Structures are given as C-alpha cells and as structure tokens.
C-alpha cells in the first residue's frame, strides 16, 4: 500500500474532491476562510491510498479534530 499526498477540496466543511500532488509545501497544508461568524475549510492536504481514501481521511480530520478545536461549522 502506497500513501500519496492529496489536496482535498471542501464545500461547507464537507470534502468534495481530491487531487493528487507531486510535491507538498509543508507550509501550506490547509486553507480556511471565515464568512460572518462561521469558519470553513477550503482545502486540506492529507495522505491516502487513492482519491476516495483521501476524501474519507480529510472528512474525518475536519469532523473529528479540526472542527472542535478551531470552531468550524461542521
């Protein structure tokens, strides 16, 4: 099993797609925005075996870890 880096796109803090990356800038692993009083993840870099695994991993990361700690609307 080979893990690859994926940039996962979000809409309303729900993962909607993943693109494979050839190189990662570890300074840019996540991009968030704020609309009104709500915070949203725009994209997140995660590891996965394929696109579906990356989407699943990103959703878990946002809902189980990032959401509660960063006050995201999940």
C-alpha positions as CSV (number, residue, x, y, z in Angstrom):
1,X,0.0,0.0,0.0
2,X,1.5,3.3,-1.1
3,X,0.3,6.5,0.5
4,X,0.3,9.7,-1.6
5,X,-0.4,13.3,-0.9
6,X,-3.8,14.7,-1.9
7,X,-5.2,18.2,-1.8
8,X,-8.8,17.8,-0.8
9,X,-11.3,20.5,-1.7
10,X,-14.2,21.3,0.6
11,X,-17.6,22.9,0.4
12,X,-19.4,23.8,3.7
13,X,-16.7,21.8,5.5
14,X,-17.6,18.6,3.5
15,X,-14.9,17.1,1.4
16,X,-16.0,17.1,-2.3
17,X,-12.9,16.1,-4.3
18,X,-9.2,15.2,-4.2
19,X,-6.3,15.9,-6.5
20,X,-3.0,14.1,-6.3
21,X,0.1,16.2,-5.5
22,X,3.6,15.6,-6.7
23,X,5.2,17.7,-4.1
24,X,4.0,19.3,-0.9
25,X,4.9,22.6,0.6
26,X,4.5,21.8,4.3
27,X,3.9,25.5,5.0
28,X,0.6,25.3,3.1
29,X,-1.3,22.2,4.4
30,X,-4.7,23.9,5.0
31,X,-6.6,26.9,3.8
32,X,-9.5,28.2,5.8
33,X,-11.9,31.2,5.4
34,X,-14.4,33.0,7.5
35,X,-17.9,34.1,6.4
36,X,-19.7,36.1,9.0
37,X,-19.3,34.2,12.3
38,X,-18.6,30.8,10.6
39,X,-15.3,29.3,9.7
40,X,-14.8,27.0,6.8
41,X,-12.0,24.7,5.4
42,X,-11.4,25.5,1.7
43,X,-8.8,22.7,1.2
44,X,-6.7,20.4,3.2
45,X,-3.6,18.2,2.3
46,X,-3.9,14.7,3.5
47,X,-2.4,11.3,2.8
48,X,-4.4,8.5,1.2
49,X,-4.1,5.3,-0.9
50,X,-6.4,6.8,-3.6
51,X,-8.8,9.8,-4.1
52,X,-11.7,8.1,-2.1
53,X,-9.4,7.3,0.8
54,X,-8.1,10.9,0.8
55,X,-11.6,12.3,0.8
56,X,-12.6,10.0,3.7
57,X,-9.4,10.9,5.7
58,X,-10.0,14.6,5.1
59,X,-13.6,14.4,6.3
60,X,-12.5,12.6,9.4
61,X,-9.8,15.1,10.1
62,X,-12.2,18.0,9.9
63,X,-15.0,16.5,11.8
64,X,-13.1,14.7,14.5
65,X,-10.1,17.0,15.1
66,X,-10.1,20.4,13.3
67,X,-13.8,21.2,13.8
68,X,-13.9,21.0,17.6
69,X,-10.5,22.7,18.1
70,X,-10.9,25.5,15.6
71,X,-14.6,26.2,16.0
72,X,-15.5,25.2,12.5
73,X,-19.1,24.9,11.4
74,X,-19.3,21.1,10.9
